[in-house]
Amino acid sequence: MEKDLSEFESLLGISFKNKELLKTALTHRSYRVSHKSEVKEDNERLEFLGDAVLNLCSSIWVFSKYPLESEGELSKKRAYLVCKETLIKIAERLKLMNYIFLGKREEKLDLKSKYNIAGRTVEALIGAIFLERGFEETCEKIKTWFKPYLVQLSKRSFKDYKTQLQEWSQKELGISPFYKVLKISGPPHKPCFEVEVWLGEEVLARARGNSKKDAETLAAKKALKIVKKNGKRS
């Protein structure tokens, strides 16, 4: 592993006592597979842990900041905070792509694919910080990363894509869309759902996601673009 992680620690503002923990957080599965004799663990377990810590921290923030909001509205705000796009922006600010250990094939991926990896690595990094420093310090650290997006919460409309599509189809056509799972692939710890959204007898859009909910949301987003562009089903 020929990366200067002390440089990255300076960017983080955290010096890890357990340097191997930090290396693991930055190790993509592809690197472990191609360096089996050198690397025993990748960051997928830490990603799982970091996702849980991030969700709890963000739940506490929105619960405290919006005491009059319903459970549904709080869920939408939390989803905005921890979405893939936000994680990628944080990865960019941390210059994370410079420090992730990737396999040779993954090093040649397009920039968009690399940033998707970097977004997931943010969660692994959060998991590592939690193990290194504990819950309170981890929450304070990631709150500084998410602060710009916390500020934006009050200014955004959180009517999700599925709700928007439902309202459009009811108003324009008098019917509701429905969603159909085509297949579930991938390993049990990281499944991929492929979903179609239908309106009457017509398929409006198809999408994939890491959960049924994510796939349905992406399908609804695509469908909305189609109907708004054409003014009708296409």
C-alpha positions in Angstrom: 0.0 0.0 0.0 1.9 3.0 -1.2 -0.2 5.9 -0.1 0.6 8.6 2.4 -2.3 8.3 4.8 -0.8 10.8 7.2 -1.7 13.4 4.5 -5.3 12.1 4.6 -5.3 12.2 8.4 -4.4 15.8 8.3 -7.4 16.5 5.9 -9.6 14.6 8.3 -8.3 16.3 11.4 -8.0 12.9 13.0 -4.8 10.9 13.8 -5.7 7.2 14.0 -4.0 5.1 16.7 -5.0 2.1 14.7 -3.5 2.8 11.3 -4.7 -0.6 10.0 -8.3 0.4 10.7 -7.9 3.5 8.5 -6.3 1.4 5.7 -9.1 -1.1 5.9 -11.7 1.7 5.6 -10.0 2.9 2.4 -9.6 -0.6 0.9 -12.1 -1.5 -1.8 -13.0 -5.1 -2.3 -11.3 -5.2 -5.7 -7.9 -4.4 -4.1 -8.3 -7.1 -1.5 -9.1 -9.7 -4.2 -6.0 -8.7 -6.2 -3.7 -8.5 -3.1 -4.8 -11.6 -1.2 -1.4 -12.3 0.3 -1.1 -8.7 1.6 -4.7 -7.7 2.5 -7.1 -9.8 4.5 -10.1 -7.4 4.8 -11.8 -4.8 2.7 -14.1 -2.0 3.8 -17.5 -3.6 3.3 -18.1 -4.4 6.9 -17.1 -0.9 8.0 -19.4 0.5 5.3 -22.3 -1.5 6.9 -21.4 -0.1 10.3 -20.8 3.5 9.1 -24.2 3.4 7.3 -25.9 2.6 10.7 -23.9 5.3 12.6 -24.7 7.9 9.9 -28.4 7.1 9.9 -28.6 7.3 13.7 -26.6 10.6 13.8 -28.8 12.2 11.1 -31.9 10.9 12.8 -30.9 12.7 16.0 -30.2 15.9 14.1 -33.4 16.2 12.2 -35.5 15.0 15.3 -34.0 17.8 17.3 -34.1 20.5 14.6 -37.7 19.8 13.6 -39.7 19.1 16.7 -43.1 19.6 15.0 -42.4 17.4 11.9 -44.1 14.1 11.4 -42.2 10.8 11.1 -42.7 10.8 7.4 -41.3 14.3 6.9 -38.3 13.5 9.2 -37.6 10.4 7.1 -37.5 12.5 3.9 -35.1 15.0 5.5 -32.9 12.2 6.7 -32.9 10.5 3.3 -31.8 13.8 1.7 -28.9 14.1 4.1 -27.5 10.6 3.6 -28.3 10.2 -0.1 -25.6 9.0 -2.5 -25.2 12.4 -4.1 -24.5 14.0 -0.7 -21.9 11.3 0.2 -20.2 11.9 -3.2 -19.9 15.6 -2.5 -18.4 14.9 0.9 -15.9 12.5 -0.7 -14.9 15.2 -3.2 -14.3 17.7 -0.4 -12.2 15.2 1.5 -10.3 14.4 -1.8 -11.1 10.8 -0.9 -10.4 9.4 -4.4 -6.7 10.1 -3.9 -6.5 7.7 -1.0 -8.8 4.7 -1.9 -7.1 1.4 -2.7 -8.6 0.0 -5.9 -7.8 -3.0 -8.0 -6.2 -2.4 -11.4 -9.4 -2.8 -13.4 -11.3 -0.4 -11.0 -8.5 2.2 -11.4 -9.5 2.4 -15.1 -13.2 3.0 -14.4 -14.8 6.3 -15.5 -14.9 9.1 -13.0 -18.6 8.7 -12.2 -18.1 5.1 -11.2 -15.1 6.0 -9.1 -17.1 8.7 -7.3 -19.8 6.1 -6.6 -17.2 4.0 -4.9 -15.9 7.1 -3.0 -19.4 7.8 -1.7 -19.7 4.4 -0.2 -16.2 4.7 1.2 -17.3 7.7 3.2 -19.6 5.4 5.1 -16.7 3.0 5.7 -14.7 5.9 7.0 -17.5 6.8 9.4 -17.5 3.2 10.7 -13.7 3.4 11.3 -13.9 6.8 13.1 -16.7 5.3 15.3 -14.5 2.4 16.3 -11.5 4.7 16.8 -13.2 7.6 18.6 -16.7 6.5 19.7 -20.2 7.7 18.9 -20.2 11.3 20.2 -17.0 12.4 18.5 -18.0 10.6 15.3 -21.3 12.5 15.2 -19.5 15.8 15.8 -17.0 15.1 13.0 -19.6 14.1 10.4 -21.8 16.9 11.4 -19.1 19.3 10.2 -19.1 17.4 6.8 -22.9 17.5 6.5 -23.4 21.1 7.9 -24.1 22.7 4.4 -26.8 20.1 3.7 -28.3 20.5 7.2 -28.7 24.2 6.5 -30.4 23.5 3.2 -33.1 21.3 4.8 -35.4 24.1 5.7 -35.3 25.5 2.1 -36.1 22.3 0.2 -39.3 20.7 -0.7 -39.3 17.0 0.3 -42.1 15.7 -1.8 -40.5 12.5 -3.1 -40.6 11.3 -6.7 -43.1 8.5 -6.1 -45.5 11.0 -4.5 -45.0 13.4 -7.4 -45.7 10.7 -9.9 -48.8 9.5 -8.0 -50.2 13.0 -7.9 -49.5 13.7 -11.6 -51.1 10.4 -12.7 -54.2 10.8 -10.5 -54.7 14.4 -11.7 -54.0 13.8 -15.4 -55.3 10.2 -15.9 -57.3 9.3 -12.9 -55.2 6.2 -12.2 -52.2 5.3 -10.0 -48.8 3.9 -11.0 -47.7 0.6 -9.7 -44.3 -1.0 -9.3 -43.1 -4.4 -10.3 -39.8 -6.1 -9.2 -38.2 -7.8 -12.2 -35.3 -9.4 -10.5 -33.0 -9.3 -7.5 -29.3 -10.0 -8.1 -26.0 -9.6 -6.3 -24.7 -11.0 -3.0 -27.1 -11.1 0.1 -25.3 -8.2 1.8 -25.5 -6.0 -1.3 -28.4 -6.9 -3.4 -29.4 -5.1 -6.6 -33.2 -4.7 -7.3 -34.5 -4.1 -10.8 -37.9 -2.5 -10.9 -40.4 -1.2 -13.5 -43.1 1.4 -12.9 -46.3 0.8 -14.8 -49.2 3.1 -15.6 -52.2 1.1 -16.8 -50.9 -1.3 -19.4 -47.8 0.7 -20.2 -44.2 0.5 -18.7 -43.1 4.1 -18.0 -39.6 3.4 -16.8 -37.2 0.9 -15.3 -34.4 1.4 -12.7 -32.0 -0.4 -10.4 -31.1 0.3 -6.8 -29.6 -1.3 -3.7 -33.0 -1.6 -2.2 -36.6 -2.0 -3.5 -37.4 1.5 -2.2 -34.3 3.0 -4.0 -35.1 1.3 -7.3 -38.8 2.4 -7.1 -37.7 6.0 -6.4 -35.3 6.0 -9.3 -37.9 4.5 -11.6 -40.4 7.2 -10.5 -37.8 9.9 -11.1 -37.2 8.6 -14.7 -41.0 8.4 -15.3 -41.5 12.0 -14.2 -38.9 13.2 -16.6 -40.7 11.4 -19.4 -44.2 12.6 -18.7 -43.0 16.2 -18.0 -41.1 16.2 -21.3 -43.9 14.8 -23.4 -46.9 16.1 -21.4 -48.2 12.5 -21.5 -47.2 8.9 -21.3 -44.6 7.7 -23.8 
